[in-house]
Amino acid sequence: MGLIILPVVYFYIIISAHVINIPYEDDYNLLETIYSLKKSSGFIDTAKILFEQVNQHRFAFERIVMLIMLFFTGTVDIKLQIMLGNLFMLGILYLFFLAFKKEKVSWHYFIPVPYILFNLVYFENAIWGIAAIQNTPLLFFALLTVYFIGKPDKRSWIFAVLAAIVTMFISGSGMLTWIIGSVILLFQKRYKLLAQWIGIAVVLILFYFLFDYQFVSTGQGKVWEHPIFNLIFIFGFWGNALYMDIPHPLTPVFYKDMVLCVFLGMGILAVFLGWLVRIFVNKNIPWTNWFLFGAFMFLMGTGAMFIVSRPAANFLMYGGNIFSRRYMIFGVVLLAIAYVGLILIIKNYKNISLSVFGLSLTACLALNFVSYFYSIRSIREQREKLSLDAYYWKNYNTLLSVGFNYGDKPFWNHPTKMKILIENLEKEGLLHLYESDKLPPATRLISETKKGDEHAPKLDIKIGLRNNDDNVPIRYIKFETKRGTHPQPAYFVLVSDQHTNLLPAIPVPNSLSDFLKKRTYYDDKYSYSFYKRKVPKGKFDIWLLSGGDRVTGKWESRYTREKIFIF
């Protein structure tokens, strides 16, 4: 029990330690609709806002979660929202546990499952407000749908209908549950319930696409134009649990983790085919067969939908938004499904099952450790960037956490929409962005914090090229302090005649060998890397800002005697 509970506990501890109550990107879109719902009048007006289209999706569930939070707390707390969303992973874990219990498999075979599910491969999903209450609940309610649809009684069928409705209004891919449910009911020969199921699905799908909806064209190619590339992408997406948080420059080189993703995807397909054989061979089919069958279909079908909506005409190693970190949760849950399915297939072959268990446990422990080792710094960096958003907004009407260029802001850089939205949200108590800024105004930052004539140690500054998401080389800059710099810096400060820009100073993780030797994750060096476009043009003096602790709240700045020209 300790081995099962341990990864769950430290997952939530680490997420809680790194999440703050600051919105990120699409979170502002949800906050806008919550504000509109507070101001709405009339049933139709409220329904239009609640089911408002975002790309191809209708985020009714997400909005209802935020409205419930608003009802009980009087505000929208992004950190609470994230933690609530991540709790749905416990529901997924419990459904897998029920499958093991039904099949009467020894409990120790279950140990690898929480190490698969509770890792940081999908850290962006785990720390982003809208992703946490979208993708994780989507997977839970989809699995809940196939869990209930597999059971033979009418009461479970009703619960399956309710779960499918919720799934559909979490994300557009939730409509897959109606197709999967139809297939399962057809195989079960429950034709009367199948007819009712299809009738309900048709009514809801018509509502989905006819009620205040506009079809969005992706403007991309077709899957069949490049079948080999897209087949490889499908396998890669299915196996994306092995996609590590390490640099993947967008160049045509074989990255080992991405190659392993493809092979893992092929392995998952093999397990799915084995599960199909099990269904057709077994005469007495328990509900677990249908549960795993539906779970496989939903996760694999979701991956196929990603490829259909974003067809690739290039080499897998270029990556692209298919491998956005928030989508890794689909590969992680699919890997857990494949492991559960494989164990249930071979459960009667003791020697084979023990060998598979041993290898799986070793691999899952390694995956879990590596995901934390590589990703903790990334979630630390995201926290620090979000903590500076209020400073940037109050001084320069932009956000550090959003966009590739200095001055970018949500809503496609609309000149006034973000400004008006933040004013309205602050006025209604739905946002507390301004309260998070504990720094002096930009024009007085250095004058109010300057530490006499003391100078900070000079930095290691590296300037090179790095490809962006469009595979275009862009100037890339890295600041790094000397080892043992004291006091510990909180920010690098770029000071010009017109701007005082802060960049977070993030502790540098130790190498694996130093981590094992020193038994501490972070080194005593601090660094930050950024594309040149993320800071304004100009001639900048580089300062280090330290302090700001909770006790004194005092900031101290020291000049490094370094300058940098951004052009």
C-alpha positions in Angstrom: 0.0 0.0 0.0 2.9 2.3 0.8 4.4 1.7 -2.7 1.0 2.5 -4.3 0.4 5.6 -2.2 3.9 7.1 -2.4 3.9 8.4 -6.0 0.4 9.8 -5.5 1.4 11.8 -2.4 4.6 13.4 -3.8 2.9 14.2 -7.1 0.3 16.4 -5.3 2.9 17.9 -3.0 5.2 18.9 -5.8 2.4 20.3 -7.9 1.0 22.3 -5.0 4.4 23.7 -4.2 4.9 25.0 -7.8 1.4 26.3 -8.7 0.2 29.9 -8.0 -3.1 31.7 -8.4 -2.2 33.4 -11.7 -4.0 32.7 -15.0 -2.0 31.5 -18.1 -3.0 32.0 -21.8 -6.4 30.4 -22.4 -7.3 30.7 -18.7 -8.2 34.3 -19.5 -10.7 33.1 -22.1 -12.5 31.0 -19.4 -12.4 33.9 -17.0 -14.0 36.1 -19.6 -16.9 33.8 -20.0 -17.3 33.6 -16.2 -17.5 37.4 -16.1 -20.1 37.3 -18.9 -22.1 34.7 -17.1 -22.3 36.9 -14.0 -23.6 39.7 -16.2 -25.9 37.6 -18.4 -29.7 37.9 -18.3 -32.2 35.4 -19.8 -32.0 31.7 -20.4 -30.9 31.8 -24.1 -28.2 34.4 -23.4 -26.8 32.3 -20.5 -26.9 29.1 -22.6 -25.0 30.8 -25.4 -22.2 31.9 -23.0 -22.1 28.6 -21.1 -21.8 26.6 -24.4 -19.7 29.2 -26.2 -17.5 27.7 -28.8 -13.7 27.7 -28.4 -12.1 26.4 -31.6 -14.1 23.1 -32.1 -14.9 22.7 -28.4 -17.6 23.7 -26.0 -16.2 24.1 -22.5 -19.5 23.9 -20.6 -18.0 21.5 -17.9 -15.0 23.8 -17.3 -17.3 26.8 -16.9 -19.6 25.0 -14.5 -16.6 24.0 -12.3 -15.5 27.6 -12.1 -19.0 28.8 -11.4 -19.3 26.2 -8.5 -16.0 27.5 -7.2 -17.2 31.1 -7.5 -20.4 30.2 -5.6 -18.6 28.6 -2.7 -15.5 30.9 -2.5 -16.7 34.2 -4.1 -13.8 34.2 -6.5 -11.9 32.1 -9.0 -8.7 30.6 -7.6 -6.5 29.1 -10.4 -4.5 27.1 -7.9 -7.6 25.5 -6.4 -8.9 24.9 -10.0 -5.6 23.1 -10.9 -5.6 20.9 -7.8 -9.3 20.0 -8.4 -8.6 19.0 -12.0 -5.6 16.8 -11.0 -7.8 15.0 -8.4 -9.6 13.3 -11.3 -6.5 11.3 -11.8 -7.3 9.5 -8.6 -10.6 8.5 -10.2 -8.8 7.0 -13.2 -6.5 5.1 -10.8 -9.5 3.7 -8.9 -11.2 2.5 -12.1 -8.0 0.5 -13.0 -8.0 -0.9 -9.4 -11.6 -2.1 -9.9 -10.5 -3.9 -13.1 -7.8 -5.7 -11.2 -10.1 -6.6 -8.4 -12.8 -8.0 -10.7 -10.2 -10.1 -12.5 -8.9 -11.4 -9.1 -5.3 -10.4 -9.9 -2.8 -10.2 -7.0 -2.6 -6.6 -5.7 1.2 -6.4 -6.3 0.7 -6.4 -10.1 -1.1 -3.0 -9.6 2.0 -1.3 -8.1 3.4 0.1 -11.5 0.0 1.8 -12.4 0.4 4.9 -10.0 4.0 5.3 -11.1 2.8 5.5 -14.7 -0.1 7.9 -14.0 1.4 10.2 -11.5 4.5 11.5 -13.2 5.6 14.8 -14.7 5.8 13.8 -18.4 2.6 15.8 -18.8 3.6 18.6 -16.4 2.1 21.3 -18.5 -1.3 19.7 -18.2 -0.8 19.3 -14.4 0.0 23.0 -13.8 -2.1 24.8 -16.3 -5.6 25.8 -15.1 -7.7 25.2 -18.2 -5.7 22.0 -19.1 -6.1 20.5 -15.6 -9.9 20.8 -15.7 -10.2 19.8 -19.3 -7.9 16.9 -20.2 -7.9 15.0 -16.9 -11.7 15.1 -16.3 -12.1 14.3 -20.0 -10.2 11.0 -19.5 -11.9 10.2 -16.3 -15.5 10.7 -17.6 -14.6 8.8 -20.8 -13.3 5.9 -18.8 -16.3 6.1 -16.5 -18.6 5.9 -19.6 -17.0 2.7 -20.9 -16.9 1.3 -17.3 -20.7 1.6 -17.0 -21.6 0.7 -20.5 -19.8 -2.6 -20.1 -22.0 -3.6 -17.2 -25.2 -5.5 -18.1 -27.8 -3.7 -16.0 -30.0 -0.8 -17.1 -28.9 1.4 -14.1 -25.3 1.3 -15.3 -26.5 2.2 -18.8 -28.1 5.3 -17.4 -24.9 6.3 -15.6 -23.0 5.7 -18.9 -25.4 8.1 -20.7 -24.8 10.8 -18.1 -21.0 10.3 -18.1 -21.0 10.5 -22.0 -22.9 13.8 -21.9 -20.4 15.3 -19.5 -17.5 14.0 -21.6 -18.9 15.5 -24.7 -19.1 19.0 -23.1 -15.6 18.9 -21.7 -13.9 18.6 -25.1 -15.0 17.9 -28.7 -13.1 14.6 -28.7 -15.6 13.5 -26.0 -18.0 12.7 -28.8 -16.0 9.6 -29.4 -17.7 8.0 -26.3 -21.0 7.9 -28.2 -19.4 5.9 -31.1 -17.5 3.6 -28.7 -20.7 3.0 -26.6 -22.5 2.1 -29.8 -19.9 -0.4 -30.7 -19.9 -2.0 -27.3 -23.7 -2.2 -27.1 -23.7 -3.8 -30.6 -21.2 -6.4 -29.6 -23.3 -7.1 -26.5 -26.4 -7.5 -28.6 -28.3 -5.0 -26.4 -30.2 -3.6 -29.4 -33.0 -1.8 -27.6 -30.5 0.1 -25.4 -28.4 0.7 -28.5 -31.3 2.4 -30.3 -31.9 4.6 -27.3 -28.2 5.4 -27.0 -28.0 6.4 -30.7 -31.1 8.5 -30.4 -29.7 10.5 -27.4 -26.4 10.9 -29.2 -28.0 12.2 -32.4 -30.0 14.8 -30.4 -27.0 16.0 -28.5 -24.7 16.1 -31.6 -27.3 18.1 -33.5 -27.4 20.6 -30.5 -23.6 20.7 -30.4 -23.2 21.7 -34.1 -26.4 23.7 -34.7 -26.7 25.8 -31.5 -24.6 29.0 -32.1 -21.8 27.1 -33.8 -19.4 27.9 -36.6 -17.3 25.3 -38.3 -13.6 26.0 -38.1 -11.3 25.0 -41.0 -7.9 23.9 -39.9 -6.5 25.0 -43.3 -4.1 22.1 -43.3 -3.5 19.2 -45.6 -5.0 15.7 -45.7 -3.8 12.7 -43.8 -3.7 10.5 -46.9 -1.4 12.9 -48.7 1.5 11.7 -46.5 0.3 8.4 -45.0 3.7 7.1 -43.8 4.5 10.3 -41.9 1.1 10.4 -40.3 1.2 6.7 -39.4 4.5 7.3 -37.6 3.0 10.4 -35.9 0.1 8.2 -34.7 2.5 5.7 -33.2 4.6 8.5 -31.7 1.5 10.1 -30.1 0.3 6.8 -28.6 3.7 6.2 -27.1 4.3 9.8 -26.0 4.7 8.8 -22.4 8.4 8.4 -23.2 8.8 12.0 -24.6 11.2 13.5 -22.1 11.5 17.2 -21.1 14.9 17.6 -22.7 15.9 20.0 -25.5 14.5 18.9 -28.9 15.9 21.4 -31.4 13.8 21.3 -34.5 16.4 19.7 -36.7 16.2 16.3 -38.6 18.1 14.2 -36.1 17.0 11.0 -34.6 16.2 11.7 -30.9 16.2 8.5 -28.9 13.2 9.3 -26.8 11.0 10.1 -29.9 12.1 6.9 -31.6 11.2 5.0 -28.4 7.8 6.7 -28.5 7.1 5.2 -31.9 8.1 1.7 -30.8 6.0 2.0 -27.6 3.0 3.1 -29.8 3.5 -0.1 -31.9 3.7 -2.1 -28.7 0.5 -0.6 -27.4 -1.3 -1.4 -30.7 -0.1 -5.1 -30.3 -1.6 -5.2 -26.8 -4.8 -3.8 -28.1 -5.0 -6.5 -30.8 -4.3 -9.1 -28.1 -7.2 -7.7 -26.1 -9.5 -8.1 -29.1 -8.5 -11.7 -29.4 -9.2 -12.2 -25.7 -12.7 -10.7 -26.2 -13.6 -13.0 -29.1 -12.0 -16.1 -27.6 -13.6 -15.9 -24.1 -17.2 -17.1 -24.0 -18.0 -15.6 -20.6 -17.0 -12.0 -21.0 -16.8 -9.9 -17.8 -17.4 -6.2 -17.8 -13.6 -5.6 -17.6 -13.2 -6.8 -21.2 -15.5 -4.1 -22.4 -14.0 -1.5 -20.1 -10.5 -2.0 -21.4 -11.7 -2.3 -24.9 -13.5 1.0 -24.7 -10.6 2.6 -22.9 -8.2 1.5 -25.6 -10.5 2.8 -28.3 -11.0 6.2 -26.7 -7.3 6.9 -26.1 -6.2 5.5 -29.4 -9.1 7.3 -31.2 -8.1 10.6 -29.6 -4.6 10.2 -30.9 -5.9 9.5 -34.4 -8.2 12.6 -34.1 -5.1 14.8 -33.3 -3.4 13.5 -36.4 -6.5 14.0 -38.6 -6.9 17.6 -37.3 -3.2 18.4 -37.6 -1.9 16.2 -40.4 1.9 16.1 -40.8 3.9 16.5 -44.0 7.3 16.3 -42.3 9.7 14.2 -40.3 8.5 13.1 -36.8 11.6 14.7 -35.3 10.4 18.1 -36.2 7.8 17.6 -33.4 5.2 20.3 -33.7 2.1 20.9 -31.6 1.3 17.2 -31.6 3.9 16.9 -29.0 2.8 19.8 -26.9 3.5 18.9 -23.3 -0.2 19.1 -22.2 -1.1 16.3 -24.6 1.3 13.8 -23.0 -1.4 12.9 -20.5 -3.1 10.9 -23.2 0.0 8.8 -23.8 0.5 8.3 -20.1 -3.0 7.0 -19.5 -2.9 4.9 -22.6 0.4 3.3 -21.4 -1.4 2.5 -18.1 -4.3 0.9 -20.0 -1.8 -1.2 -22.1 -0.1 -2.4 -18.9 -3.3 -3.4 -17.2 -4.5 -5.1 -20.4 -1.2 -7.0 -20.8 -1.3 -8.2 -17.2 -4.9 -9.4 -17.5 -4.1 -11.2 -20.8 -1.2 -13.2 -19.3 -2.5 -13.5 -15.7 -2.9 -17.3 -15.9 0.8 -17.8 -16.9 2.5 -17.2 -13.6 6.2 -17.2 -14.7 5.5 -14.9 -17.7 3.3 -12.6 -15.7 5.9 -12.2 -12.9 8.6 -11.5 -15.5 6.5 -8.9 -17.2 5.6 -7.4 -13.8 9.3 -7.1 -12.8 10.3 -5.5 -16.1 7.3 -3.2 -16.1 7.9 -2.1 -12.5 11.6 -1.3 -13.2 10.7 0.6 -16.3 7.9 2.6 -14.6 10.0 3.5 -11.7 12.7 4.7 -14.1 10.1 6.7 -16.1 8.7 8.2 -13.0 12.1 9.3 -11.7 13.3 10.6 -15.0 10.1 12.6 -15.5 10.6 14.4 -12.2 14.4 14.8 -12.7 14.0 16.6 -16.0 10.7 18.5 -15.4 10.9 20.0 -11.9 13.0 22.9 -13.2 10.4 23.5 -16.0 7.5 23.9 -13.6 9.7 26.0 -11.4 10.4 28.3 -14.4 6.7 28.5 -15.3 5.9 29.5 -11.7 8.5 32.3 -11.8 7.4 33.6 -15.1 3.8 33.8 -14.0 4.8 35.5 -10.8 6.2 38.4 -13.0 3.1 38.7 -15.1 1.7 41.4 -12.8 4.9 43.4 -13.0 5.0 43.3 -16.7 1.3 44.1 -17.1 1.3 47.1 -14.7 4.4 48.6 -16.3 4.3 47.6 -19.9 0.9 46.0 -20.7 2.3 42.7 -21.7 2.9 39.3 -20.0 6.2 37.5 -19.6 4.5 34.0 -19.7 2.7 34.6 -23.0 3.9 34.7 -26.6 7.3 34.6 -28.4 7.7 38.4 -28.9 8.0 41.2 -26.4 4.6 42.9 -26.1 2.5 39.8 -26.9 -0.7 39.3 -24.9 -3.7 37.0 -25.1 -6.5 37.4 -27.6 -4.1 37.6 -30.5 -2.6 41.0 -29.4 -5.9 42.8 -29.6 -5.1 46.4 -28.6 -7.7 46.8 -25.9 -9.5 43.5 -25.1 -7.0 42.2 -22.6 -6.8 45.6 -20.8 -10.6 45.9 -20.5 -10.9 42.2 -19.4 -8.4 42.6 -16.6 -10.0 45.7 -15.3 -13.4 44.0 -15.3 -12.1 40.8 -13.6 -10.3 42.8 -11.0 -13.4 44.9 -10.3 -15.6 41.8 -9.9 -13.0 40.0 -7.7 -12.5 37.2 -10.2 -8.8 38.0 -10.6 -6.1 39.1 -8.2 -3.2 39.7 -10.7 -2.3 43.1 -9.3 -2.0 41.8 -5.7 0.8 39.4 -6.8 3.2 42.3 -7.7 5.4 42.9 -4.7 8.0 44.9 -6.7 8.6 48.7 -6.9 7.4 50.3 -10.2 9.8 49.8 -13.1 10.9 53.5 -13.2 12.0 53.3 -9.5 13.1 49.7 -9.2 16.8 50.2 -9.2 16.9 53.5 -7.4 14.8 52.1 -4.5 16.7 48.8 -4.2 20.3 49.7 -5.1 22.8 48.3 -2.6 25.3 51.1 -2.3 28.3 50.7 -4.5 28.4 46.9 -4.2 28.8 45.0 -7.4 27.6 41.5 -8.2 29.9 38.9 -9.8 30.0 39.0 -13.6 27.8 36.5 -15.5 28.4 33.9 -18.0 26.5 35.1 -21.1 26.0 32.8 -24.1 24.5 34.0 -27.3 23.7 31.5 -30.1 20.9 30.3 -32.4 18.0 28.0 -31.6 15.1 26.9 -33.8 11.7 28.0 -32.8 8.4 26.0 -33.3 8.4 26.9 -37.0 11.9 25.5 -37.4 13.3 29.0 -38.0 16.7 29.8 -36.3 16.4 32.7 -33.9 19.0 34.4 -31.6 18.9 32.7 -28.2 20.5 34.2 -25.0 21.5 32.5 -21.8 22.5 34.2 -18.5 24.1 32.2 -15.8 25.7 33.2 -12.5 29.0 32.0 -11.1 28.8 29.2 -8.6 28.3 30.4 -5.0 26.9 33.9 -6.0 25.8 35.6 -2.8 23.1 36.7 -2.0 21.1 34.3 -4.1 19.6 36.2 -7.0 15.8 36.2 -7.6 15.9 38.0 -11.0 18.2 39.2 -13.7 17.3 42.8 -14.5 17.9 44.4 -17.9 18.0 48.2 -17.5 17.9 50.7 -20.4 16.7 54.3 -20.8 13.2 53.1 -21.5 12.8 49.7 -19.9 13.5 47.8 -16.7 12.8 44.2 -17.6 13.0 41.4 -15.1 13.8 37.8 -16.0 13.6 35.0 -13.3 16.9 33.5 -12.0 16.2 29.8 -11.9 18.4 27.4 -9.9 20.4 25.1 -12.2 19.7 21.4 -11.5 22.6 19.2 -10.7 23.7 16.5 -13.2 22.6 13.0 -12.3 26.0 12.1 -10.9 26.1 15.3 -8.8 22.5 14.7 -7.7 23.4 11.3 -6.4 26.6 12.5 -4.8 25.3 15.7 -3.2 21.8 14.4 -2.6 20.3 17.7 -3.6 18.4 18.6 -6.8 19.7 22.1 -7.4 23.2 23.5 -7.8 24.1 26.9 -6.4 24.2 28.5 -9.9 21.2 30.4 -11.4 20.3 30.8 -15.0 17.7 31.9 -17.5 17.5 31.4 -21.2 15.3 33.3 -23.7 14.8 34.1 -27.3 16.1 37.6 -28.2 12.5 38.5 -29.4 11.2 38.2 -25.8 12.9 41.4 -24.7 12.7 44.9 -26.3 15.5 46.3 -28.5 18.0 48.5 -26.8 21.3 48.8 -24.8 20.9 47.2 -21.4 22.9 47.2 -18.2 22.5 43.9 -16.4 21.7 43.8 -12.7 20.9 41.1 -10.2 17.9 41.6 -7.9 17.8 39.6 -4.7 15.8 39.5 -1.5 12.1 40.0 -1.3 11.7 37.4 1.4 8.4 37.1 3.4 10.0 38.4 6.6 11.5 41.8 5.5 10.1 42.1 2.0 13.3 44.1 1.2 14.8 43.9 -2.3 18.5 44.6 -3.1 20.0 45.2 -6.5 23.6 45.0 -7.6 25.2 45.9 -10.9 27.1 43.1 -12.7 29.2 45.6 -14.8 27.9 43.8 -17.9 26.0 45.2 -20.8 24.1 43.6 -23.7 22.8 45.1 -27.0 19.5 43.7 -28.2 18.9 44.7 -31.9 
